Amino acid sequence: MNGVKDLDLPITAEGFTGFVVNESLQAYFILQRQVPPGGKIKLSDAYLAVGRKSGKADEFAFAQWLQKHVLQRGRWGYYNQEGDVLIAKEAAEVDAEEKAVDAERKVGLKTSPSRERDARGAGRVLRRNINDAKGVEITPKAIIEAPYEEARALIEKSKDRSVLKKALALTQHFSHKEKHMRHLMRRIEQVY
């Protein structure tokens, strides 16, 4: 069974009647489903997804394991079928969470100062200095239209593979450019 111990656990979760509620302000993708704020997950569905992994057959023990290992992010409420609290939170923990939620509501989406900072280099216009670029006058058209001796010098100067490939493609459209083609093919192999 791929290294998993075969436990004597029920495959179905018929005795599991409770549910888990997402009490945070954020939706979570957990247990192979999207859970919006206020959304519920039945403990029986959660047990079918990760029950064998937990090794727990009791609803309360499974809910505790789920709280500790799977539902760590966000605020989750654990309730039984009647709506009574299955796992009670400590009073200090509840107060701290309520203060955090109130702070989130006051601030809104601007919780982190890094989101407010402008991007570095924003608005800067980058211009290419044409005089610094080597071989600016070398174009595929210039190579093809030049006599062979001049074309050979242009091909040797060119270090841009894209220009050489475009010139090679152009040689197929013109007659009497076989010398250009052979020299371009050799140079393309040399460049990279």
C-alpha positions as CSV (number, residue, x, y, z in Angstrom):
1,M,0.0,0.0,0.0
2,N,2.8,2.4,-0.9
3,G,4.3,2.5,2.6
4,V,1.0,3.3,4.4
5,K,0.1,1.1,7.2
6,D,-3.2,-0.6,6.8
7,L,-5.2,0.6,9.7
8,D,-8.5,-0.9,10.9
9,L,-10.3,2.4,10.5
10,P,-13.8,2.7,8.9
11,I,-13.6,3.8,5.3
12,T,-16.9,5.8,5.8
13,A,-17.5,8.5,8.4
14,E,-21.0,7.6,9.3
15,G,-20.6,8.6,13.0
16,F,-19.2,12.0,12.2
17,T,-22.0,14.6,12.4
18,G,-20.1,17.8,13.2
19,F,-18.8,20.5,11.0
20,V,-16.0,23.1,10.7
21,V,-16.8,26.8,9.9
22,N,-14.3,29.3,8.4
23,E,-14.6,32.2,10.8
24,S,-11.9,34.3,9.3
25,L,-12.4,37.1,6.7
26,Q,-10.4,35.3,4.1
27,A,-11.3,32.3,1.8
28,Y,-9.1,29.3,2.0
29,F,-8.4,26.4,-0.4
30,I,-8.2,23.5,2.0
31,L,-9.1,19.8,1.8
32,Q,-9.4,19.9,-1.9
33,R,-12.1,22.6,-1.9
34,Q,-12.5,26.4,-1.6
35,V,-14.0,27.5,1.7
36,P,-15.3,31.1,1.7
37,P,-15.7,33.1,4.9
38,G,-18.6,31.6,6.8
39,G,-18.3,28.4,4.7
40,K,-18.7,25.0,6.3
41,I,-16.9,21.7,5.9
42,K,-18.6,18.6,7.3
43,L,-16.3,16.5,9.4
44,S,-17.5,13.4,7.5
45,D,-16.2,15.0,4.3
46,A,-12.9,15.9,5.9
47,Y,-12.6,12.4,7.3
48,L,-13.0,11.0,3.8
49,A,-10.2,13.2,2.6
50,V,-7.6,12.8,5.4
51,G,-9.1,10.3,7.8
52,R,-6.7,7.4,7.2
53,K,-3.8,9.8,7.5
54,S,-5.0,10.9,10.9
55,G,-5.3,7.5,12.5
56,K,-8.3,8.7,14.5
57,A,-11.7,6.9,14.6
58,D,-13.4,9.2,17.2
59,E,-15.0,12.4,16.0
60,F,-13.6,14.6,18.8
61,A,-10.1,13.2,18.4
62,F,-10.2,13.6,14.7
63,A,-11.4,17.3,15.1
64,Q,-8.4,17.9,17.4
65,W,-6.1,16.3,14.9
66,L,-7.6,18.4,12.1
67,Q,-7.1,21.6,14.1
68,K,-3.5,20.8,14.9
69,H,-2.3,19.4,11.5
70,V,-4.6,20.6,8.7
71,L,-6.5,23.7,9.6
72,Q,-3.6,25.8,11.0
73,R,-4.2,29.0,9.0
74,G,-7.1,31.2,9.7
75,R,-9.9,31.0,12.3
76,W,-11.9,27.8,12.3
77,G,-14.9,26.9,14.6
78,Y,-15.6,23.3,15.4
79,Y,-19.2,22.5,16.0
80,N,-21.3,19.3,16.5
81,Q,-24.6,18.6,14.7
82,E,-26.7,20.7,17.1
83,G,-24.5,23.8,16.7
84,D,-22.8,23.4,20.1
85,V,-19.0,24.1,20.2
86,L,-17.1,20.9,19.8
87,I,-13.7,22.3,20.6
88,A,-13.7,25.4,22.8
89,K,-11.1,28.1,22.3
90,E,-9.3,29.6,25.2
91,A,-10.6,33.0,26.3
92,A,-7.2,34.8,25.8
93,E,-6.9,33.3,22.3
94,V,-10.4,34.5,21.4
95,D,-9.7,38.0,22.6
96,A,-6.4,38.2,20.7
97,E,-8.2,37.0,17.5
98,E,-11.0,39.5,17.9
99,K,-8.6,42.4,18.3
100,A,-6.7,41.3,15.2
101,V,-10.0,41.1,13.2
102,D,-11.0,44.5,14.4
103,A,-7.7,45.9,13.3
104,E,-8.0,44.3,9.9
105,R,-11.5,45.8,9.5
106,K,-10.2,49.3,10.4
107,V,-7.2,49.2,8.2
108,G,-8.8,47.3,5.3
109,L,-6.5,45.9,2.7
110,K,-3.6,48.3,3.6
111,T,-2.2,46.0,6.3
112,S,1.4,45.9,5.1
113,P,3.5,49.0,4.4
114,S,5.3,47.2,1.6
115,R,2.2,47.4,-0.5
116,E,2.1,51.2,-0.3
117,R,5.7,51.7,-1.5
118,D,6.2,52.5,-5.1
119,A,8.2,50.1,-7.3
120,R,11.8,50.9,-7.8
121,G,12.6,52.4,-11.1
122,A,8.9,53.1,-11.9
123,G,8.6,55.9,-14.4
124,R,12.2,55.8,-15.5
125,V,12.4,55.8,-19.3
126,L,15.1,53.6,-20.6
127,R,16.6,54.6,-24.0
128,R,18.9,52.6,-26.1
129,N,22.0,54.5,-27.2
130,I,22.2,53.8,-30.9
131,N,25.8,54.9,-31.2
132,D,27.0,52.4,-28.6
133,A,25.4,49.4,-30.4
134,K,27.8,47.6,-32.6
135,G,26.7,46.7,-36.1
136,V,23.7,49.0,-36.2
137,E,24.1,49.5,-39.9
138,I,24.2,45.8,-40.5
139,T,20.7,44.7,-41.5
140,P,19.6,41.6,-43.4
141,K,18.7,43.7,-46.4
142,A,22.1,45.4,-46.4
143,I,23.8,42.0,-46.4
144,I,21.8,40.7,-49.3
145,E,21.9,43.7,-51.5
146,A,25.7,44.2,-51.1
147,P,28.1,42.6,-53.6
148,Y,29.7,39.5,-52.3
149,E,32.9,41.1,-51.0
150,E,31.1,43.8,-49.0
151,A,28.5,41.3,-47.8
152,R,31.3,39.0,-46.6
153,A,32.8,41.9,-44.5
154,L,29.3,42.7,-43.1
155,I,28.7,39.1,-42.2
156,E,32.0,38.9,-40.4
157,K,31.3,42.0,-38.4
158,S,27.8,40.9,-37.4
159,K,27.5,39.3,-34.0
160,D,23.7,39.2,-33.9
161,R,22.4,35.8,-34.7
162,S,18.9,37.0,-35.5
163,V,20.2,39.3,-38.2
164,L,22.2,36.5,-39.8
165,K,19.2,34.1,-39.7
166,K,17.0,36.7,-41.4
167,A,19.6,37.3,-44.0
168,L,19.8,33.6,-44.6
169,A,16.1,33.4,-45.1
170,L,16.2,36.3,-47.5
171,T,18.8,34.5,-49.7
172,Q,16.2,31.9,-50.6
173,H,14.1,34.7,-52.3
174,F,16.9,36.1,-54.5
175,S,18.7,34.4,-57.3
176,H,22.5,34.3,-57.5
177,K,23.0,34.5,-53.8
178,E,24.4,31.1,-53.2
179,K,27.8,32.5,-52.0
180,H,26.0,34.7,-49.5
181,M,24.0,31.7,-48.3
182,R,27.1,29.5,-47.7
183,H,29.0,32.2,-45.9
184,L,25.9,33.0,-43.7
185,M,25.5,29.4,-42.8
186,R,29.2,29.2,-41.7
187,R,28.9,32.4,-39.7
188,I,25.7,31.3,-37.9
189,E,27.5,28.2,-36.7
190,Q,30.4,30.4,-35.4
191,V,28.3,32.9,-33.6
192,Y,26.8,30.5,-31.1
